[in-house]
């Protein structure tokens, strides 16, 4: 009893740690918990054709439902076997379900459900779910079921893999003559022999023995849960250890290669896009226009420089960080966003590129405008205006004997000297501004690379912690099953 209680506790911890889509894990856990808690719970069996026609494979459930009849079918009155005749005439175009109970038939668009007084179903408390066609993938298999029975009439089907290796399953081979079966074939599948005209003469002893072993069915179900959890943990650890990154729409990309590719594209953008923006800023704020555009330098800088400051690189960075935020193992078939390892998303913060852009807008451009205003005013008041005043005064004072022509030339010289000073200083300021912007861009790229790496490390740390919890739960379950 204590072992059963421990098993139930270990199973109850599985849904909170593992995605539901690992072979219908949560549904199988619910089945196992129900079976462990109630010895009289129903055992659900799925029967599906496997490289065989359903007209042939339907004979197997036909033979099962009349197995262990106290009185042979052919000796019973028509009203006593009416339920069997109705079940035998079921439509092959719809899935069917049969369980023990007073005879009742319910038909929907896709399903035909029977309850019937079958001694075999009553004794073993079984529910048979019969599929209309061969399942092609895990999603096409009946769920939840304790055991999946794949029925075939062709020996060559033994070489074909089952739709899923995660679920407890058994192959059944329906052959005309059981006595002539090779030992290797008998070890690969349960051998039965049915007849199209006489279900009573069918030999399904091996399958009956398998379905009557309730303890084995539940044990196999528990082992399939344990194996699925262990496999998931191993593949997740291998995925992390190999530094394989996140899934992209087309393929899985290595995180190191992704970071290098992003860095290459960002540096290319600095060369091709940012340099063009700096050239536009220099053209629109040329020195001889300075007096006219000095109040618009901030706007010019925002239009020419900030709009060209790594816009594509920032979008790619946000995409990469978003992919890292929703990182999940490659073999996890989960598509529901709520099941993406159930790890909290990374906090939303400004990127290094955005911070660099803010620094340019709030520090470099205002400082550039202030320096331009200071340059224009100092040039005018310290150079051009004093020289012009001296030239005019010398022309007016007779004792200095300066002609009007000489005074005008002297004043013009001061004006040109002032413009030369403006050009020299302004070109230096523009060059320094361009250098600071380039340095800010390169630093932003380096910080963004570190940001990608940090996001990866943070996600890996959380995933490792999560995987360790999953491993502990899987090991506990496996230990209890030994």
C-alpha positions in Angstrom: 0.0 0.0 0.0 2.8 2.4 0.9 4.5 1.7 -2.5 1.2 2.4 -4.3 0.8 5.7 -2.4 4.4 6.6 -3.3 3.7 5.8 -6.9 0.6 8.0 -6.9 2.6 10.9 -5.4 5.4 10.5 -7.9 2.9 10.4 -10.8 1.0 13.4 -9.5 4.2 15.5 -9.7 4.8 14.7 -13.4 2.2 17.1 -15.0 3.6 20.1 -13.3 7.1 19.4 -14.6 6.7 17.9 -18.1 4.9 19.1 -21.2 1.6 17.3 -22.0 2.5 16.6 -25.6 5.2 14.1 -24.9 3.2 11.2 -26.2 0.1 12.4 -24.4 1.9 12.2 -21.1 -0.6 14.0 -18.9 -3.4 11.8 -20.2 -1.4 8.6 -19.5 -0.6 9.9 -16.0 -4.3 10.5 -15.4 -5.0 6.9 -16.5 -2.3 5.5 -14.3 -3.5 7.4 -11.3 -7.0 6.2 -11.9 -5.9 2.6 -12.2 -3.8 2.8 -9.1 -6.5 4.4 -7.1 -9.4 2.2 -8.1 -8.9 -1.5 -8.7 -12.2 -1.6 -10.5 -11.4 1.2 -13.0 -11.8 0.5 -16.7 -8.8 -0.6 -18.8 -8.9 1.2 -22.2 -7.6 -0.7 -25.2 -7.0 0.9 -28.6 -7.2 -1.4 -31.7 -6.0 -0.1 -35.0 -5.2 -1.7 -38.4 -1.6 -1.7 -39.3 -0.8 -2.2 -42.9 -4.0 -4.1 -43.2 -7.6 -3.7 -44.4 -10.1 -3.0 -41.6 -12.4 -5.6 -43.1 -9.8 -8.1 -42.0 -8.7 -6.5 -38.7 -12.3 -6.1 -37.5 -12.4 -9.9 -36.9 -10.1 -9.5 -33.9 -12.5 -7.4 -31.8 -15.4 -9.6 -33.1 -13.7 -12.6 -31.6 -12.8 -10.9 -28.4 -16.3 -9.7 -27.5 -17.7 -13.3 -27.7 -14.7 -14.9 -25.9 -15.5 -16.9 -22.8 -19.2 -17.1 -23.6 -20.8 -19.8 -21.3 -23.0 -20.9 -24.2 -21.6 -20.8 -27.8 -23.1 -18.1 -30.0 -24.6 -20.5 -32.5 -26.6 -22.2 -29.7 -28.1 -19.0 -28.4 -31.5 -17.6 -29.4 -31.6 -14.7 -31.8 -32.7 -12.2 -29.2 -29.8 -13.3 -26.9 -27.1 -12.5 -29.4 -28.8 -9.5 -31.0 -26.2 -7.2 -29.4 -23.4 -9.2 -31.1 -25.1 -9.2 -34.5 -25.5 -5.4 -34.3 -21.9 -5.0 -33.2 -20.7 -7.2 -36.0 -22.6 -5.2 -38.6 -21.0 -1.9 -37.4 -20.0 0.6 -40.0 -16.3 0.4 -41.2 -16.4 4.1 -42.0 -16.5 5.2 -38.4 -14.5 4.6 -35.3 -16.2 2.3 -32.8 -16.2 1.8 -29.0 -17.6 -1.0 -27.0 -17.7 -1.6 -23.3 -19.6 -3.8 -20.8 -23.2 -3.0 -20.0 -26.8 -3.5 -21.2 -27.0 -3.4 -24.9 -27.2 0.2 -26.3 -26.0 1.7 -29.6 -25.2 5.4 -30.0 -24.1 6.8 -33.4 -22.6 10.2 -34.0 -21.0 11.7 -37.1 -17.6 10.1 -36.4 -18.2 7.4 -33.7 -20.4 4.4 -33.0 -20.6 3.5 -29.3 -21.8 0.1 -28.0 -22.5 -1.2 -24.6 -22.9 -5.0 -24.6 -23.2 -7.9 -22.2 -19.8 -9.4 -23.3 -18.5 -11.8 -20.6 -14.9 -11.0 -21.7 -15.4 -7.3 -21.3 -17.3 -7.6 -18.0 -14.7 -10.0 -16.5 -11.7 -7.8 -17.3 -13.5 -4.4 -17.2 -12.3 -3.5 -20.7 -13.2 -0.8 -23.1 -12.2 -1.5 -26.8 -11.6 1.5 -29.0 -11.4 0.5 -32.7 -9.8 2.9 -35.2 -11.2 3.3 -38.7 -7.8 3.5 -40.3 -4.1 3.1 -39.7 -2.6 5.9 -37.6 0.1 7.8 -39.3 1.4 9.7 -36.3 1.0 10.0 -32.6 -1.8 12.5 -33.0 -3.9 9.9 -34.9 -3.8 7.3 -32.1 -6.6 6.9 -29.6 -5.9 8.7 -26.3 -6.0 8.1 -23.5 -5.6 4.3 -23.6 -3.7 1.9 -21.4 -2.5 -0.3 -24.3 -2.4 0.1 -28.1 -3.0 -3.0 -30.2 -1.9 -2.8 -33.9 -3.4 -5.5 -36.0 -2.0 -6.7 -39.3 -2.4 -9.7 -41.5 0.9 -9.4 -43.4 4.2 -10.6 -41.9 6.1 -7.9 -43.8 4.4 -5.3 -41.5 6.8 -6.5 -38.7 9.6 -4.6 -40.4 7.6 -1.3 -40.2 8.0 1.0 -37.2 5.0 1.7 -35.1 3.6 5.3 -35.2 5.0 6.0 -31.8 7.6 4.3 -29.6 6.4 6.3 -26.5 3.2 4.4 -25.9 2.7 0.9 -24.6 1.9 -1.1 -27.6 1.7 -4.7 -28.9 1.6 -6.0 -32.5 -1.0 -8.6 -33.4 -0.5 -10.8 -36.5 -3.6 -12.4 -37.9 -2.6 -15.5 -40.0 -4.6 -18.3 -41.4 -2.4 -21.1 -39.8 -0.8 -20.5 -36.4 1.0 -23.8 -36.3 3.2 -22.9 -39.3 4.5 -19.7 -37.8 8.2 -19.2 -37.5 9.7 -18.8 -34.0 11.2 -15.4 -34.9 7.8 -14.1 -36.1 6.1 -15.5 -32.9 8.6 -13.5 -30.8 7.8 -10.3 -32.6 4.1 -10.3 -32.4 1.1 -12.0 -30.8 -0.2 -14.5 -33.4 -4.0 -15.0 -33.8 -6.1 -16.6 -36.4 -9.6 -15.4 -37.2 -12.3 -16.4 -39.7 -14.5 -14.1 -41.8 -17.5 -16.4 -41.4 -17.1 -17.8 -37.9 -15.8 -15.6 -35.1 -16.4 -18.5 -32.7 -13.7 -20.6 -34.4 -11.1 -17.8 -34.1 -8.0 -18.5 -32.1 -7.1 -15.3 -30.2 -5.8 -17.0 -27.1 -2.5 -15.1 -27.0 -4.2 -11.7 -27.2 -6.8 -12.7 -24.6 -4.0 -13.7 -22.2 -2.3 -10.4 -22.8 -5.5 -8.3 -22.2 -6.5 -10.3 -19.1 -3.2 -9.5 -17.4 -4.4 -6.2 -15.8 -1.3 -5.8 -13.6 1.1 -6.1 -16.6 -1.0 -3.6 -18.6 -0.8 -1.0 -15.8 2.9 -1.8 -15.2 3.7 -1.3 -18.9 1.8 2.0 -18.8 3.8 3.2 -15.8 7.1 2.1 -17.5 6.1 4.0 -20.6 5.6 7.2 -18.5 8.9 6.7 -16.8 10.7 6.0 -20.1 9.1 9.1 -21.7 10.2 11.3 -18.8 13.8 9.9 -18.7 14.1 10.3 -22.5 12.9 13.8 -22.3 15.4 14.7 -19.6 18.3 13.1 -21.5 17.5 14.8 -24.7 17.1 18.2 -22.9 20.5 17.8 -21.2 22.1 16.9 -24.5 20.5 19.9 -26.1 21.8 22.2 -23.5 25.3 20.7 -23.3 25.8 21.0 -27.0 24.8 24.7 -26.8 22.2 24.2 -29.4 20.0 27.3 -29.6 16.4 28.0 -30.2 14.3 26.7 -33.1 13.9 29.1 -36.0 11.1 28.8 -38.5 13.3 26.7 -40.7 16.0 25.0 -38.6 17.8 25.0 -35.3 20.6 27.5 -35.2 23.7 27.3 -33.0 23.8 30.2 -30.5 27.4 31.0 -31.2 26.8 31.1 -34.9 23.7 33.3 -34.4 25.6 35.8 -32.3 28.4 36.0 -34.9 26.0 36.4 -37.7 24.1 39.1 -35.8 27.4 40.9 -35.1 28.6 40.7 -38.7 25.3 42.2 -39.9 25.4 45.0 -37.3 29.0 46.0 -38.2 27.9 46.0 -41.9 25.1 48.3 -41.0 27.5 50.7 -39.3 29.5 50.8 -42.4 26.7 51.1 -44.9 23.8 52.9 -43.1 25.3 54.8 -40.2 28.1 56.3 -42.3 25.5 57.5 -44.8 23.6 59.2 -41.9 26.8 60.9 -40.6 27.6 62.1 -44.1 24.0 63.6 -44.4 24.5 65.3 -41.0 27.7 66.9 -42.2 26.2 68.0 -45.5 23.1 69.6 -43.8 25.2 71.2 -41.0 28.1 72.5 -43.1 30.1 75.3 -41.4 29.0 78.1 -43.7 25.3 77.3 -42.8 26.0 77.1 -39.2 24.6 80.5 -38.3 21.3 79.6 -40.0 20.9 75.9 -38.7 22.4 76.3 -35.3 18.9 76.0 -33.6 18.0 73.0 -35.7 21.1 70.9 -35.0 19.2 68.6 -32.6 16.5 67.9 -35.2 19.0 67.4 -38.0 21.0 64.9 -35.8 17.8 63.0 -34.9 16.8 62.8 -38.6 20.2 62.0 -40.1 21.9 60.1 -37.4 19.5 58.5 -34.9 17.2 57.1 -37.6 20.2 55.4 -39.2 21.7 54.2 -35.9 21.5 50.4 -36.2 17.7 50.1 -36.8 17.8 46.7 -38.4 20.3 45.4 -35.9 18.0 46.4 -33.0 15.1 44.6 -34.6 17.2 41.5 -35.1 18.4 41.8 -31.5 14.9 42.0 -30.2 14.0 38.9 -32.3 17.0 36.9 -31.0 16.3 37.8 -27.4 12.6 36.9 -27.9 13.6 33.5 -29.4 15.8 32.9 -26.4 13.0 33.9 -24.1 10.8 31.2 -25.5 13.6 28.6 -25.8 12.6 25.0 -25.6 14.2 21.6 -26.4 14.2 20.6 -30.0 12.5 17.3 -29.5 9.6 18.8 -27.5 6.5 18.6 -29.8 4.7 21.2 -27.7 3.0 24.0 -29.6 1.1 25.6 -26.8 2.9 28.7 -25.5 1.9 27.9 -22.0 3.9 24.6 -22.2 7.2 26.1 -23.2 9.1 24.6 -20.3 6.9 26.8 -18.1 9.9 29.0 -17.5 9.3 32.8 -16.8 10.1 35.0 -19.7 13.1 37.3 -19.6 12.4 40.8 -18.2 11.8 43.5 -20.9 14.5 46.1 -20.7 16.0 48.7 -23.1 18.6 47.2 -25.4 22.2 48.4 -25.6 21.4 50.0 -29.0 18.5 51.9 -27.6 20.6 53.1 -24.6 23.3 54.3 -27.0 20.7 56.1 -29.1 19.4 57.8 -26.0 22.9 58.9 -25.0 23.4 60.4 -28.5 20.1 62.3 -28.3 20.5 63.5 -24.7 24.3 64.1 -24.5 26.2 64.2 -27.7 23.7 66.3 -29.8 22.9 68.9 -27.0 26.7 69.2 -26.4 27.3 69.6 -30.1 24.6 72.4 -30.3 26.0 74.1 -27.3 29.5 74.0 -28.7 28.2 75.4 -32.0 26.5 78.3 -30.3 29.6 79.1 -28.2 31.7 79.0 -31.4 29.5 81.4 -33.3 29.2 83.9 -30.5 32.9 83.8 -29.5 34.0 84.2 -33.1 31.7 87.1 -33.6 32.4 89.0 -30.4 36.1 88.0 -29.9 37.3 88.3 -33.5 35.1 89.8 -36.2 33.4 92.6 -34.2 36.6 93.9 -32.5 38.5 94.0 -35.8 35.7 95.7 -37.6 35.4 98.3 -34.8 39.1 99.0 -34.9 39.1 99.4 -38.7 36.2 101.8 -38.5 37.8 103.7 -35.7 41.1 104.0 -37.5 39.3 105.3 -40.6 37.6 107.9 -38.5 40.7 109.1 -36.6 42.7 111.4 -38.8 45.9 111.1 -36.9 46.1 107.3 -37.8 45.8 108.2 -41.5 44.0 105.0 -42.4 42.1 105.3 -45.6 38.7 103.9 -46.1 40.0 101.3 -48.5 42.5 100.1 -45.9 39.9 100.1 -43.1 37.5 98.1 -45.3 40.3 95.6 -46.1 41.2 95.3 -42.5 37.6 94.7 -41.5 37.2 92.1 -44.3 40.3 90.4 -43.1 38.8 90.0 -39.6 35.6 88.7 -41.1 37.5 86.1 -43.2 39.7 85.2 -40.2 36.5 84.6 -38.2 35.0 82.4 -40.8 38.2 80.4 -41.1 38.1 79.9 -37.4 34.5 78.7 -37.5 35.3 76.3 -40.3 38.4 74.9 -38.5 36.7 74.5 -35.2 33.4 73.2 -36.6 35.1 70.6 -38.8 36.9 69.4 -35.7 33.6 69.2 -33.7 31.8 67.3 -36.5 34.7 64.9 -36.8 34.7 64.3 -33.0 30.9 63.9 -33.0 31.1 61.3 -35.8 33.9 59.5 -34.0 31.8 59.4 -30.8 28.8 58.1 -32.7 30.9 55.4 -34.3 32.3 54.4 -30.9 28.9 54.4 -29.4 27.7 52.1 -32.2 30.6 49.7 -31.8 30.2 49.7 -28.1 26.4 49.0 -28.5 27.2 46.1 -30.7 29.6 44.7 -28.2 27.2 45.2 -25.3 24.4 43.6 -27.4 26.6 40.5 -28.0 27.1 40.3 -24.3 23.4 40.8 -23.9 22.7 37.8 -26.1 25.2 35.7 -24.3 23.8 36.8 -20.9 20.3 36.0 -22.0 21.4 32.6 -23.2 23.2 31.9 -20.0 20.2 33.0 -17.9 17.9 30.8 -20.0 20.3 27.9 -19.8 20.6 28.3 -16.0 16.8 28.3 -15.7 16.5 25.3 -18.0 19.2 23.4 -16.2 17.4 24.0 -12.9 14.2 22.9 -14.5 15.8 19.8 -16.0 17.3 18.9 -12.7 13.8 19.0 -11.2 12.5 16.8 -14.0 15.4 14.4 -13.6 14.6 14.0 -9.9 11.0 13.3 -10.6 11.9 10.8 -13.4 14.4 9.0 -11.1 12.0 8.8 -8.3 9.4 7.2 -10.5 11.9 4.8 -12.1 13.1 3.8 -8.6 9.6 3.0 -7.4 9.0 0.8 -10.5 12.1 -1.3 -10.0 
